[in-house]
Amino acid sequence: MGSIGWSEIIVILLVVLLFFGSKRIPELARALGKASHEFKRAKESILREGEELMDEAEKAAAKEDSAKPSDGNGGN
């Protein structure tokens, strides 16, 4: 009772191929490709939105800082 070897993995893959059939495997691969593409698009969208929010926050902070009168105490 050891770990699974290469021969066992090959047998499992052959059983999967027989179980799903050769027509079903390309459909599964296509679905995985589409899911991967959608995940990348969503990730890029979230990153872009985060960058936009950071830019807006920095602009608001700069505007707020420029609107405050300087009292010469170094902010204390």
C-alpha positions as CSV (number, residue, x, y, z in Angstrom):
1,M,0.0,0.0,0.0
2,G,2.3,2.7,-1.3
3,S,1.9,5.8,-3.3
4,I,0.4,5.9,-6.8
5,G,2.9,5.2,-9.6
6,W,3.0,6.3,-13.2
7,S,1.4,3.0,-14.4
8,E,-1.6,3.6,-12.1
9,I,-2.0,7.2,-13.3
10,I,-2.0,6.0,-16.9
11,V,-4.7,3.5,-16.2
12,I,-6.8,6.1,-14.4
13,L,-6.4,8.5,-17.4
14,L,-7.5,5.7,-19.8
15,V,-10.5,5.0,-17.6
16,V,-11.4,8.7,-17.6
17,L,-11.0,8.8,-21.4
18,L,-13.3,5.7,-21.8
19,F,-15.8,7.1,-19.3
20,F,-16.1,10.6,-20.8
21,G,-15.4,9.7,-24.4
22,S,-13.2,11.5,-26.9
23,K,-16.0,13.9,-27.9
24,R,-16.6,15.1,-24.3
25,I,-12.9,15.9,-23.5
26,P,-12.6,18.8,-26.1
27,E,-15.8,20.3,-24.7
28,L,-14.4,20.1,-21.2
29,A,-11.1,21.7,-22.3
30,R,-13.1,24.5,-24.1
31,A,-15.1,25.2,-21.0
32,L,-11.9,25.4,-18.9
33,G,-10.4,27.8,-21.4
34,K,-13.5,30.1,-21.3
35,A,-13.5,30.0,-17.5
36,S,-9.8,30.9,-17.4
37,H,-10.4,33.8,-19.8
38,E,-13.4,35.1,-17.7
39,F,-11.3,34.8,-14.6
40,K,-8.5,36.9,-16.1
41,R,-10.9,39.5,-17.3
42,A,-12.5,39.8,-13.9
43,K,-9.1,40.0,-12.2
44,E,-7.9,42.8,-14.5
45,S,-11.2,44.7,-14.0
46,I,-10.8,44.5,-10.2
47,L,-7.2,45.6,-10.4
48,R,-8.2,48.5,-12.7
49,E,-11.0,49.6,-10.3
50,G,-8.6,49.4,-7.3
51,E,-6.1,51.6,-9.1
52,E,-8.9,54.1,-10.0
53,L,-10.0,54.2,-6.3
54,M,-6.5,54.8,-5.1
55,D,-6.0,57.6,-7.6
56,E,-9.3,59.3,-6.5
57,A,-8.3,58.9,-2.8
58,E,-4.8,60.4,-3.5
59,K,-6.4,63.4,-5.4
60,A,-8.9,64.0,-2.6
61,A,-6.1,63.9,0.0
62,A,-4.0,66.3,-2.0
63,K,-6.9,68.6,-2.4
64,E,-7.7,68.4,1.3
65,D,-4.0,69.1,2.2
66,S,-3.8,72.1,-0.1
67,A,-7.0,73.5,1.3
68,K,-5.7,73.5,4.9
69,P,-4.0,76.6,6.1
70,S,-0.4,76.1,7.2
71,D,0.2,76.9,10.9
72,G,4.0,76.4,10.8
73,N,3.9,73.7,13.5
74,G,4.7,70.9,11.2
75,G,1.2,69.4,11.5
76,N,1.2,69.1,15.3
